């Protein structure tokens, strides 16, 4: 374990300050936070240790040799190596692009390329890794608007003879590829910027239209999303969050998006009409998706952490009463060490929404009792730092 010495106070001025109080049950959101660097280094796995050094620890905590060793350990970790071994020379994982779980009905035998690529980013794999180079070739081909039917991958079978479905499928695939490349740091690449602006323009048009408030129509006895409605997807949000320059260039859009994401997500059951097919809308975000009980405890903690982090990076957290309340509830369970330590915790939080696969948990399951606290502790510290709160390192 690296010795931290005396407690260090730090203020990060580059981020907007958060509100000091949230709605509901008078839960307070602090503007100071204690980051347990020593605890995370002692109890986190290889990836958490490496990311703690690079993202949370004060400058000078680790020598260059220690940091290099931590990076090498993260690259050699079981979770990273398992993913790397599954990639084909074509750049694909699982023979598909968008799969988040095995699905016999859709011919998906394993988690797909977009999710595995994004997970490698979260696991701290270096940009120079062969896995990224292989997948990047495929992603940039997707952004080139190549109309090769084979580039529809798992969606190709359903696209036969249905041009409207093909258009929908290609649009979703390109959003996913753009988000993945942006998160990997390709934010100034012209193809990525061009695709990002097209996506933003489509979502912005939706947010400015009456469809933002009434996006549904009836069709054949079903409630469906209006064919001209383009609400944000999880991929679009991830892309915007990863591109600060895009946020500045499209400030009006970012403001409208923040307002939209602060409203409660619809509870209405609906489907998306993609050509002749009805699609479950799991990829869409129609308002705030975080459900919580009356105390503010989120029903899906990984989803709450992911969504709050996206809001923070988009600059939309301060205007979201529900996100502020949920974060206040989570931080109420942080003890004096800076460790997330809710009373009666028996197991690590389990993801419900599969769109958090890439970011939670960071490390494979461990028998150590602290394992169930590590990921949430790390994510809360990351959020606090991004919010620009006054930081105390312990």
C-alpha positions in Angstrom: 0.0 0.0 0.0 1.3 3.5 -0.9 1.6 5.8 2.1 -0.4 9.0 1.7 1.0 10.9 4.7 -1.1 13.6 6.3 -4.6 14.4 5.0 -4.5 16.6 2.0 -7.2 19.2 1.1 -7.8 20.0 -2.5 -10.2 22.1 -4.4 -10.9 21.4 -8.1 -12.1 24.6 -9.6 -12.7 23.4 -13.2 -16.2 22.0 -12.6 -19.5 23.7 -11.6 -20.4 23.6 -8.0 -23.4 21.5 -7.0 -26.5 22.5 -5.0 -26.1 22.0 -1.2 -29.5 20.4 -0.6 -31.6 17.9 -2.5 -35.3 17.4 -2.6 -37.1 14.8 -0.5 -36.4 13.8 3.1 -34.1 16.8 3.5 -31.1 14.7 2.2 -28.0 16.9 2.1 -25.6 16.8 -0.8 -22.3 18.1 0.5 -19.8 20.3 -1.3 -16.9 18.7 0.5 -15.9 15.1 0.2 -13.4 12.6 1.7 -11.8 10.3 -0.9 -10.4 7.2 0.7 -7.4 6.7 -1.5 -5.6 4.5 0.9 -8.6 2.3 1.4 -9.2 1.9 -2.3 -5.6 1.0 -2.9 -5.7 -1.5 -0.1 -9.0 -3.2 -1.0 -9.6 -2.5 -4.7 -8.6 -4.9 -7.4 -6.0 -4.2 -10.1 -8.3 -1.9 -12.2 -9.6 0.1 -9.2 -6.0 0.5 -8.0 -4.8 1.8 -11.3 -7.7 4.1 -11.8 -7.4 5.4 -8.2 -3.8 6.4 -8.9 -4.7 8.1 -12.2 -8.1 9.7 -11.4 -8.5 10.1 -7.7 -5.1 10.3 -5.9 -3.3 13.6 -5.4 -0.3 14.3 -7.6 2.8 12.5 -6.4 1.0 9.7 -4.6 2.6 7.1 -6.9 6.1 7.0 -8.4 6.4 6.5 -12.1 7.5 2.9 -11.4 4.5 2.3 -9.1 2.1 3.7 -11.7 3.6 1.6 -14.5 3.3 -1.5 -12.3 -0.3 -0.7 -11.5 -1.1 -0.2 -15.2 0.6 -3.5 -16.1 -1.4 -5.3 -13.4 -4.7 -3.9 -14.7 -3.8 -5.0 -18.2 -3.0 -8.5 -17.0 -6.1 -8.7 -14.8 -8.5 -11.6 -15.3 -11.4 -9.4 -16.4 -9.3 -7.7 -19.1 -7.7 -10.8 -20.4 -11.0 -12.7 -20.6 -12.4 -10.0 -22.9 -9.2 -9.7 -25.0 -9.2 -13.5 -25.6 -12.8 -13.4 -27.0 -12.1 -10.8 -29.7 -11.8 -12.0 -33.3 -9.3 -10.7 -35.8 -12.2 -8.9 -37.5 -12.4 -6.7 -34.4 -15.7 -8.3 -33.4 -16.7 -9.8 -30.1 -19.6 -12.3 -30.0 -20.2 -12.0 -33.7 -22.5 -9.0 -33.1 -22.4 -5.3 -32.3 -25.1 -4.4 -29.9 -25.6 -7.5 -27.8 -25.7 -6.9 -24.0 -26.6 -10.4 -23.1 -27.1 -13.9 -24.6 -30.3 -14.0 -26.7 -31.2 -17.1 -28.6 -34.1 -15.3 -30.2 -31.8 -12.7 -31.8 -29.0 -15.1 -32.5 -26.7 -13.5 -29.9 -24.3 -16.0 -28.3 -22.2 -13.5 -26.3 -21.9 -9.9 -25.3 -21.2 -7.8 -28.3 -18.5 -5.5 -29.7 -19.7 -2.1 -28.5 -20.2 -3.2 -24.9 -16.9 -5.1 -24.7 -15.0 -2.2 -26.3 -16.5 0.3 -23.9 -15.7 -2.1 -21.0 -12.0 -2.2 -22.0 -12.0 1.6 -21.9 -13.4 1.4 -18.3 -10.9 -1.3 -17.4 -8.1 1.1 -18.2 -6.7 -0.6 -21.3 -4.2 1.5 -23.2 -5.3 3.2 -26.4 -2.4 1.5 -28.2 -3.8 -2.0 -27.4 -4.3 -4.2 -30.4 -8.0 -4.8 -29.4 -8.8 -1.1 -30.0 -7.0 -0.9 -33.3 -8.9 -3.9 -34.6 -12.3 -2.6 -33.5 -11.5 1.0 -34.6 -11.2 -0.1 -38.2 -14.7 -1.5 -38.0 -16.1 1.5 -36.2 -14.7 4.0 -38.6 -16.1 1.9 -41.5 -19.5 2.1 -39.8 -19.2 5.9 -39.6 -18.2 6.2 -43.2 -21.9 5.3 -44.0 -20.8 2.2 -45.9 -24.1 0.5 -47.1 -22.7 -3.0 -47.1 -25.5 -5.2 -45.7 -23.0 -7.3 -43.8 -22.3 -4.2 -41.6 -25.8 -4.7 -40.0 -24.4 -7.9 -38.3 -27.0 -9.3 -36.0 -29.7 -6.9 -37.4 -29.1 -8.1 -41.0 -31.6 -10.9 -40.9 -34.5 -8.7 -39.8 -33.6 -6.1 -42.4 -34.3 -8.1 -45.5 -36.9 -6.2 -47.7 -37.5 -3.5 -45.1 -35.7 -0.3 -45.9 -37.2 1.6 -43.0 -35.8 -1.0 -40.6 -32.4 -0.8 -42.3 -32.4 3.0 -41.8 -33.3 2.6 -38.1 -30.7 -0.1 -37.6 -27.9 1.8 -39.2 -28.7 4.9 -37.2 -28.5 3.0 -33.9 -25.3 1.2 -34.9 -23.6 4.5 -35.8 -24.7 6.1 -32.5 -23.2 3.2 -30.6 -19.9 3.3 -32.6 -19.7 7.1 -32.2 -20.2 6.8 -28.4 -17.6 4.0 -28.1 -15.0 6.0 -30.1 -15.7 9.2 -28.1 -15.3 7.4 -24.8 -12.0 6.0 -26.1 -10.7 9.6 -26.6 -11.3 10.0 -30.4 -13.2 13.2 -29.7 -11.4 15.4 -32.3 -11.4 12.8 -35.1 -13.4 14.4 -38.0 -15.6 11.3 -38.6 -16.5 11.2 -34.9 -17.3 14.9 -34.7 -19.3 14.7 -37.9 -21.4 11.8 -36.7 -21.8 13.4 -33.3 -23.2 16.6 -34.7 -25.7 14.7 -36.9 -26.9 12.8 -33.8 -27.1 16.0 -31.8 -29.1 17.7 -34.5 -31.7 14.9 -34.7 -32.1 14.8 -30.9 -32.2 18.6 -30.7 -35.0 18.8 -33.3 -37.0 16.4 -31.2 -36.4 18.4 -28.0 -37.6 21.6 -29.6 -40.7 20.0 -31.0 -44.1 19.2 -29.4 -43.1 15.5 -29.6 -40.8 16.0 -26.6 -44.0 16.3 -24.4 -46.2 13.9 -26.4 -44.1 11.4 -28.2 -46.6 8.6 -28.5 -49.3 7.6 -31.0 -51.6 4.6 -31.2 -51.0 2.0 -33.9 -52.9 -1.3 -34.2 -53.9 -1.2 -30.6 -50.4 -0.6 -29.4 -48.8 2.5 -28.0 -45.8 3.3 -30.2 -43.2 6.1 -30.3 -44.0 8.6 -33.0 -42.1 7.8 -36.2 -40.6 11.3 -36.2 -39.5 11.3 -32.6 -35.8 11.0 -31.9 -35.3 11.0 -28.1 -31.8 10.5 -26.8 -30.4 7.0 -26.5 -28.0 5.7 -23.8 -25.3 5.9 -26.6 -26.1 9.5 -27.4 -25.8 10.5 -23.8 -22.5 8.8 -23.4 -21.2 10.5 -26.5 -22.2 13.9 -25.4 -20.7 13.4 -21.9 -17.4 12.3 -23.5 -17.2 15.4 -25.8 -16.8 18.7 -23.8 -16.1 20.6 -27.1 -19.4 19.4 -28.5 -21.2 20.6 -25.4 -19.7 24.1 -25.8 -20.4 24.3 -29.5 -24.0 23.1 -29.0 -24.7 24.9 -25.8 -28.4 25.5 -26.6 -28.9 21.8 -27.2 -27.0 20.9 -24.0 -29.3 23.1 -22.0 -32.5 21.6 -23.5 -31.1 18.1 -22.9 -30.4 18.9 -19.3 -34.0 20.1 -18.8 -35.4 17.0 -20.6 -33.3 14.6 -18.4 -34.6 16.3 -15.2 -38.2 15.3 -15.9 -39.5 11.9 -14.7 -39.2 9.1 -17.3 -42.5 7.9 -18.7 -44.0 4.8 -17.1 -46.1 4.2 -20.2 -45.5 0.9 -21.9 -44.6 1.4 -25.6 -42.7 0.0 -28.5 -40.6 1.5 -31.3 -41.7 0.9 -34.9 -38.6 0.2 -36.9 -40.1 -0.4 -40.4 -42.4 -3.4 -40.0 -41.0 -4.5 -36.7 -41.8 -3.6 -33.1 -38.7 -3.0 -31.0 -38.4 -2.9 -27.2 -37.2 0.7 -26.3 -34.5 -0.4 -23.9 -31.9 1.9 -25.7 -34.0 5.0 -25.2 -33.9 7.6 -22.3 -37.1 9.5 -22.1 -36.4 11.6 -19.0 -34.8 10.6 -15.7 -34.6 6.7 -15.7 -33.6 6.3 -12.0 -36.3 4.8 -9.9 -35.9 5.2 -6.1 -38.0 4.5 -3.0 -39.4 7.1 -0.7 -36.1 7.3 1.1 -34.2 8.1 -2.1 -32.6 4.6 -2.3 -32.2 3.7 -6.0 -33.6 0.4 -7.1 -30.7 0.0 -9.5 -27.5 1.5 -7.9 -25.2 0.9 -10.9 -27.7 2.6 -13.2 -28.1 5.5 -10.7 -24.3 6.0 -10.5 -23.9 5.8 -14.3 -26.8 8.2 -15.0 -25.6 10.7 -12.3 -22.1 10.6 -13.7 -23.5 11.3 -17.2 -25.5 14.3 -15.9 -22.4 15.7 -14.1 -20.3 15.5 -17.2 -23.0 17.0 -19.4 -23.5 19.8 -16.8 -27.0 18.7 -16.1 -26.8 17.5 -12.5 -27.7 20.7 -10.7 -31.1 20.9 -12.4 -32.1 17.4 -11.6 -34.1 17.1 -8.3 -34.2 13.3 -8.5 -30.5 12.8 -9.2 -29.6 15.2 -6.4 -31.9 13.4 -4.0 -30.5 9.9 -5.0 -26.9 11.1 -4.7 -27.7 12.6 -1.3 -29.1 9.3 -0.2 -26.1 7.3 -1.4 -23.7 9.7 0.2 -25.5 9.6 3.5 -24.2 6.0 3.7 -20.6 7.1 3.3 -18.7 6.7 6.6 -16.0 8.9 8.2 -13.4 7.1 6.2 -15.0 8.1 2.9 -16.2 4.5 2.3 -19.7 3.6 1.2 -20.9 1.6 4.1 -24.7 1.2 4.3 -26.2 -0.5 7.3 -26.9 -4.2 6.8 -25.1 -4.4 3.5 -24.9 -8.2 2.7 -24.0 -8.2 -1.0 -22.6 -5.9 -3.7 -25.3 -4.0 -5.7 -26.5 -6.0 -8.7 -27.0 -4.2 -12.1 -30.6 -4.4 -13.4 -30.2 -2.4 -16.6 -27.8 -4.1 -18.9 -26.5 -0.8 -20.3 -24.3 -0.5 -17.3 -22.4 -3.7 -18.2 -19.3 -1.7 -19.4 -18.8 0.2 -16.1 -20.0 -2.0 -13.2 -18.4 -3.7 -11.5 -14.8 -2.8 -12.5 -13.3 -5.9 -10.9 -14.2 -9.6 -10.8 -16.0 -10.8 -7.7 -13.9 -11.4 -4.6 -14.4 -13.2 -1.4 -13.1 -10.2 0.6 -15.9 -8.5 2.5 -14.8 -5.1 1.3 -15.4 -6.1 -2.4 -19.1 -5.3 -2.2 -18.2 -1.7 -1.2 -15.3 -0.9 -3.6 -17.1 -0.1 -6.8 -19.7 2.3 -5.3 -17.0 3.9 -3.1 -14.9 4.5 -6.2 -17.8 5.9 -8.3 -19.0 8.2 -5.6 -15.5 9.6 -5.2 -15.2 10.1 -8.9 -18.5 11.9 -9.0 -17.5 14.2 -6.1 -14.3 15.1 -7.8 -16.0 15.8 -11.1 -18.5 18.1 -9.3 -15.7 20.2 -8.1 -16.3 19.7 -4.4 -13.6 20.4 -1.9 -11.7 17.2 -1.5 -9.9 15.7 1.5 -7.7 12.7 0.8 -7.3 10.0 3.4 
